[in-house]
């Protein structure tokens, strides 16, 4: 079934860290069942740009009919989006993809959420939904430097956060894998579920550490063209049989650890 297209209104846009924007969109999409980790595909308001851009959903507020996206300006499309004024109407497809499974968890259980850089935004909605179920959440996040950190207060309201920065300007010095080794060596037995999203190195570290965990999941970041599985532009291979290709936008972006080749 093809995803629904919505016309959403840009109601707020703020630069919350260098080149990182918080974008609030209001419309009926917010009333749809949205699993944490799903994404939307937005038509950039420019006739020169044909391909939509995918964005993870950072927050869903059904009371205000609003979804929130967090994104980094990296090219022409996101530059145009960042300059779009309040009141702009945007064509949005969604919700797309398969999100993080959370139904298997119950109140009182523990979840570890691991993220890095622009992989972190969809983890906010994940943490929010886990909190609503009464699940205890620990966050472990990595950034290049303290100045790049965003949404710290939002995440700390949902559970403790351990930070790693490459330059040591905040939290543990080094990448997330080193922080996991230093402070979360017992994570496999301590946490009932593991969730991760971020750059390839982080996902490889999580995939290796938690390959046998029954409830460990990673979300792959990839350039996408159609966002609905029609073009095969974003594929990965099944680990047990590399001849089988999976579409990240449609079969994913969330997969179990040890399921796909990263």
C-alpha positions in Angstrom: 0.0 0.0 0.0 1.4 3.4 -1.0 1.9 5.9 1.8 -0.4 8.8 2.2 0.6 12.3 1.1 -0.1 15.1 3.5 0.1 18.9 3.2 1.7 20.0 6.4 2.2 23.6 7.6 5.6 24.8 8.9 4.8 26.3 12.2 8.2 26.7 13.8 11.9 26.5 12.7 14.9 27.1 15.0 18.6 26.5 14.7 19.3 24.6 17.9 23.0 23.8 17.3 25.5 24.8 14.5 23.7 23.8 11.3 21.1 21.7 13.2 17.5 22.8 12.9 14.3 21.9 14.8 11.4 21.9 12.4 7.7 21.7 13.5 5.1 20.7 11.0 1.3 20.7 11.8 -1.3 18.6 10.0 -3.2 15.4 10.0 -0.1 13.2 9.7 0.4 13.6 13.4 -2.8 11.6 14.1 -1.6 8.5 12.3 -0.1 5.5 14.2 3.6 6.4 14.1 6.1 3.8 15.4 9.4 5.2 16.8 12.0 5.1 14.1 9.7 5.7 11.2 10.4 8.6 8.9 8.8 11.0 6.5 9.8 12.0 2.9 9.5 15.8 2.2 9.3 17.5 -1.1 11.7 20.5 -0.9 9.9 23.7 -2.0 11.9 24.2 -5.2 11.0 23.2 -8.7 14.7 22.5 -9.4 14.8 19.6 -6.8 12.7 16.6 -7.8 13.7 14.0 -5.2 12.2 14.1 -1.8 14.4 14.2 1.4 13.9 11.6 4.2 13.8 12.8 7.8 13.4 10.8 11.0 10.5 11.8 13.3 11.8 13.2 16.6 8.5 13.9 18.3 4.8 13.4 17.8 2.3 15.6 19.6 -1.2 14.6 18.8 -2.7 17.3 21.0 -1.2 20.0 18.9 -1.4 18.0 15.6 2.4 18.5 15.3 5.4 16.4 14.3 8.9 17.6 15.0 12.0 16.9 12.9 15.6 17.6 13.7 18.0 17.8 10.7 21.4 19.0 9.6 21.9 21.4 6.7 24.2 19.5 4.4 23.3 20.6 0.8 21.0 22.6 -1.4 17.8 20.8 -0.4 18.2 21.2 3.4 19.5 24.7 2.9 16.3 25.6 1.1 14.3 23.9 3.8 16.1 25.8 6.6 15.3 29.1 4.9 11.6 28.3 4.5 9.4 30.7 6.5 6.6 29.9 9.0 3.4 29.2 7.1 5.1 27.3 4.2 3.0 24.3 3.1 5.1 21.2 2.5 4.2 17.9 0.7 5.0 15.1 3.1 4.8 11.3 2.6 4.6 9.2 5.7 4.9 7.6 8.1 7.4 5.4 6.2 9.5 2.3 6.9 9.5 -0.1 9.9 10.3 1.3 13.3 11.7 0.0 16.5 9.7 -2.8 18.2 8.6 -1.8 21.7 5.5 -3.9 22.3 7.5 -6.7 23.8 8.6 -4.4 26.7 6.6 -3.9 29.9 6.7 -1.4 32.7 9.8 -1.7 35.0 12.1 -3.2 32.3 15.3 -1.4 31.1 16.3 -0.2 27.7 19.6 1.2 26.4 19.4 3.7 23.6 22.6 4.4 21.7 23.1 7.2 19.2 25.5 9.4 17.4 25.2 12.8 15.6 22.2 13.1 13.2 21.2 9.5 14.0 19.9 10.8 17.4 16.6 12.6 16.4 14.4 9.5 16.0 15.7 8.2 19.3 13.8 11.0 21.1 10.4 9.7 20.0 11.6 6.2 20.8 12.6 7.2 24.4 9.4 9.2 24.8 7.2 6.2 23.8 9.2 3.8 26.1 8.8 6.2 29.0 5.0 6.2 28.3 5.1 2.4 28.8 7.0 2.8 32.1 10.3 1.4 30.7 13.5 2.8 32.3 15.7 4.3 29.7 19.5 4.9 29.6 20.9 7.0 26.8 24.4 6.8 25.4 25.2 9.5 22.8 28.3 10.5 20.9 29.2 13.8 19.3 32.3 15.4 17.8 32.4 18.1 20.4 30.3 19.7 23.1 29.1 22.5 20.8 27.4 20.0 18.5 25.2 18.5 21.2 21.5 19.2 20.9 18.3 18.2 22.8 20.2 17.4 26.0 17.5 18.7 28.3 14.8 16.9 26.3 16.6 13.5 26.7 17.5 14.1 30.4 13.8 14.5 31.2 13.3 11.0 29.8 16.3 9.3 31.5 20.0 9.5 32.3 22.4 10.4 29.4 26.0 9.4 29.1 28.0 11.5 26.6 31.1 10.8 24.6 32.9 13.5 22.6 35.7 12.9 20.2 37.7 15.9 21.6 36.8 15.2 25.3 35.1 18.6 25.6 32.1 16.9 27.3 31.7 13.6 29.0 33.9 10.7 28.0 36.7 11.3 25.6 36.5 9.1 22.5 33.8 7.4 20.4 30.7 5.7 21.7 32.2 2.2 21.4 34.9 3.2 23.9 32.3 4.6 26.3 30.3 1.3 26.0 33.4 -0.6 26.9 34.3 1.6 29.8 30.9 2.1 31.5 28.4 -0.4 30.0 30.4 -3.7 29.7 27.5 -5.6 31.3 24.8 -4.1 29.0 23.9 -7.4 27.4 22.5 -8.7 30.7 21.5 -5.3 32.3 19.1 -4.2 29.6 16.1 -5.9 28.2 16.3 -4.1 24.9 19.0 -2.3 23.0 18.3 0.4 20.3 20.7 2.3 18.1 20.9 4.8 15.3 23.9 6.7 14.0 26.9 6.5 11.7 28.3 3.3 10.3 31.0 2.8 12.8 28.6 3.1 15.7 26.2 0.7 14.2 29.0 -1.8 13.5 30.0 -1.6 17.2 26.5 -2.1 18.4 25.9 -4.9 15.9 29.1 -6.7 17.1 28.5 -6.2 20.8 24.8 -7.2 20.9 24.7 -9.7 18.0 23.1 -12.4 20.3 20.8 -10.1 22.3 17.2 -11.1 21.7 15.9 -7.5 21.6 18.7 -5.5 20.0 18.0 -3.3 17.0 19.8 -0.9 14.7 18.5 1.8 12.3 20.5 2.2 9.1 21.2 5.7 7.7 21.3 5.8 3.9 20.6 8.2 1.1 17.2 7.4 -0.4 15.5 8.4 -3.6 11.9 7.3 -3.5 11.5 6.4 0.2 8.9 3.8 -0.6 10.9 0.8 -1.9 10.2 1.3 -5.6 13.6 2.3 -6.9 16.1 0.0 -5.1 18.5 3.0 -4.5 19.0 2.1 -0.8 19.8 -1.5 -0.4 21.6 -3.7 2.1 22.4 -7.4 2.1 21.1 -10.1 4.4 24.0 -11.4 6.5 23.0 -15.1 6.3 22.6 -14.9 2.6 24.3 -11.9 0.9 22.5 -12.7 -2.4 19.3 -11.4 -0.8 19.0 -7.6 -0.9 16.7 -5.7 1.5 15.5 -2.2 0.9 16.4 0.1 3.8 13.5 2.5 3.2 10.9 -0.3 3.1 12.2 -3.4 4.8 14.0 -1.1 7.3 15.3 1.2 8.3 15.3 -0.8 11.6 16.8 -4.3 11.6 17.7 -6.7 14.3 21.4 -6.9 15.1 23.2 -9.6 13.2 20.6 -9.5 10.5 22.1 -7.4 7.7 25.6 -6.5 6.5 26.6 -3.0 7.5 
